[in-house]
Amino acid sequence: MDKEEIFGKIRGGLIVSCQALDNEPLHGSEMMARMAFAAKEGGASGIRANTPEDILAIRQKVDLPVIGIIKAEYPDSEVYITPTMKEARELIAVHPEIIALDATDRLRPAGETLGHLFSELRKDYPDQLFMADCSCYEDGMRAQELGFDIVGTTLCSYTEKTRGMSIPNYDMIHRLTQDLKIPVIAEGGIWETGQLQRVYQERVLAVVIGTAITRPRDITRRFVQSIQK
């Protein structure tokens, strides 16, 4: 699929993030594939997935566009969403329609900058769609300058300088959709249908929801805490 076809498939829809880390009860590629299939049956327009193994398993179950990432921790950097060329190339090998990576201003492993990494990625893979996982308005504007295809609000409240910010960050979403020439995907903190409808009052391409749909431990905890309050 080319860029416009991919955008057309996810435009105005719901992308479901099907992820479970190795310390979570639903961890496992087969489980994530089943989760993605359930999301498709529910009307999802796309899937966000972590690791090549999960992406390949999901491909066996659904034919929706995939946003691929690899979460990898390095001792010398806080960046963990597709942090280096190594993870990017591992994703390229399994052909997700979109690859997302941390697009904050934090240094990556070995002191590499986003600008350096992305210039290499764009040179080596000119036809691949790349999504910038951003924490703030400034991240999004810089991502456009670097040549990203999509900006996401994924990391708002998850970085040191944005920690404690309320999400969904409607102001950030509004400003980015007004000022960017590339599409915006809203992601982060959407738990209720009313929040989803509010986000869609802005000119977003699509919306990603993860925890509120695919993490039953967190969903259960949220309800239990409401009883305790």
N, C-alpha and C positions, 0 to 999 in steps of 0.2 A: 504494500500500500504506500502511496505517496503521502506527503504532508497533509494536503487538503482532504484526502480521503480519511486519514486518521482523525484529523480534527472534526470532520463531519460525523464520524462514528461516536465521538465522545461529547460533542457539543450539546449543551443543555441537559446532560445526563448526570448520573451518579457513578463515580468510580469507587469501587470497594477495595480497601486495603486488606489483603489477606496475608497476614504475617504472624508468626509465632516464634519467638526466640527459644533457645534450647532450655531455658528455665521456666517455660510456660507449658501448661498441660496439653495444649493442642499442637505442640511442636511436631513437625514432620511433613514432608512434601506431599504424601498422599492425603493427609488431613487438609492441607492448604488447597489441594486440588479439589477436594470435595466442597470446601468452603467456597471456592471460586464458582463451582458449578451451582451451588445454592444461590450465590449472589446473582449469577446470570438468570436463573429461574425467577428471581425476584425482580428482575428488570435492570440490573446493572449494565452500564454502557462500557465499562472498562474495569481492569484489575490492576492494583499496585501490589508488587510482590518482591520479596527479599530472597536473594541467592539464585544462582543459575539452576540448582536442583529443583527448587520450588517452581521456577518459571517453566522448566521443561515438563514437570508433572501437571501444571495448570494447563499447558498447551494441549495435553492429551484429553482434557475435559471440556475446555471452552475455546471459542474462537474470537474472544473479545480482545481489543487492544490492551497491551500490557505496559505499565510503567515499571521498569526494572531497577532495583537498587541492590547494593550489597552493603550491609552494616558490618563494619570492621573496626575494631578498636586498636589504636596504636598508643604506646606509652608517651610519645612526645607530642600528641595533638588531641584536641577535643573534637576534631572533625571525625565523624564516623559513618556518614552516608556517602558511599562510593568515594572514599577519600583519596585514592591514588590511581595511577594509570593501570596498575595491576587489576584492581577490581573492575575498572571500566572495560578493560579488554576481556575479562571473564564474562561480562554481560554481553558485550558485542558478539561473542561466540554463540550465544543462544538467541540472538535476534529479537529482543523486545522492541516494540514499536517506538518506545520512548525510554531513555535512560535518565534517571534523576541523580543529581549529586549536590552535596552541600555547596551553597553559593554564598556563604557568609564571608566576612573579611578575615576570618581566623586563619592562621597558618596551618597548612596541612602537614602530614608526617614528613620528616626530614627538612622542615622549614619551607616546603614548596608553597607557592602562592596559587590562588585560584586562577589568576591570569595566565600563569605559565602552564599549568595543567590543561586549562581549556584550550589554549592556543594549539597545543599538541594534539588534543582530541579532535578539534575541528579540522586540523590539517590532515590527520590520518583517516578520519571518518566523516567526510564532508556531507554525506547524505543521511547520517544518523540524526534523529531528533533528540535534543537534550533539554531537560527541564531543570531549572535552577531552584533548589529548595532554599528559600530565603527566610530571614528572621525579621526583616524590617524593610521599609520603603527604599532606603538607600541601597540595600542588597539587590533589590529588584531592578532598580535603574542601572546599576553597574552591570548586572547580568545581561541586560539588553545591549549595553555597549560592547560587551565581550562577544556577543553573537549567539547567546542562547535562543532557543526557539519558543520556550514557554517559561513563565515565572510562576512559582508556587509559593504559598504563604506557610509552608510546612513547618518551619523552624521558629516561628514567632512564639516566644515564651520559653524556648528551649536553649537559649544561649545566655551567657552571663549578662550581656547588656539588655536583653529583653525579658529576663526572668521576672515573673510576677505580673506581666502584662495579661490583661483579660483576653481570652480567645473564645470564639472567633473575633479577630480584630477587624471589625467592620471598617474602621477608619483606614487602616492599611490597605484593605481590599479595595475600598473606594478610590483612594489616591492612585494605587497602581493601575486600576482599570481605566482611570481618567488619563493618566500620563504616559503609559506604555503603548507602544505600537505593536507589541507581540502579545499573545493571549495570556491570560491569568487563570490559573487553577487554584481555587480556594481550598485550603486544607488546614485542619487543626481546630479542635475544641467543639466540633458540631455534634451535639447530643440529641437535640430535639428537632422535630419537623419544622417548628417555627423558626429556628435558627437557620435551617436550610433554606426556607422560603425567604428569609431576610437577606441571606447571602445572594440569592438569585435576583434580588432587586438591583444588584450591581451587574456590570457587563462582564461576568466571568465566562470562561469557556466551559468549565465543568467544575464539579466539586468532588473532593475525596473525603470519604468517611471510613475510618478504621475501627478504633476501639469500640465505639457505640454499636457496631454491628458484629464484629468478629472476635471480640475478646470476652467470653462469658464470665471469666473470673472477675474482670474489672466491672462488668455490667452488674453482676451479683453484688459485689462490694458496694457499689454506688447505691443500690436499693437498700442494702442492709444498713449503711450509714444514715440513710434518710429515716429509718426506723429509730435509730439511736438518738438522732437529733430531736 
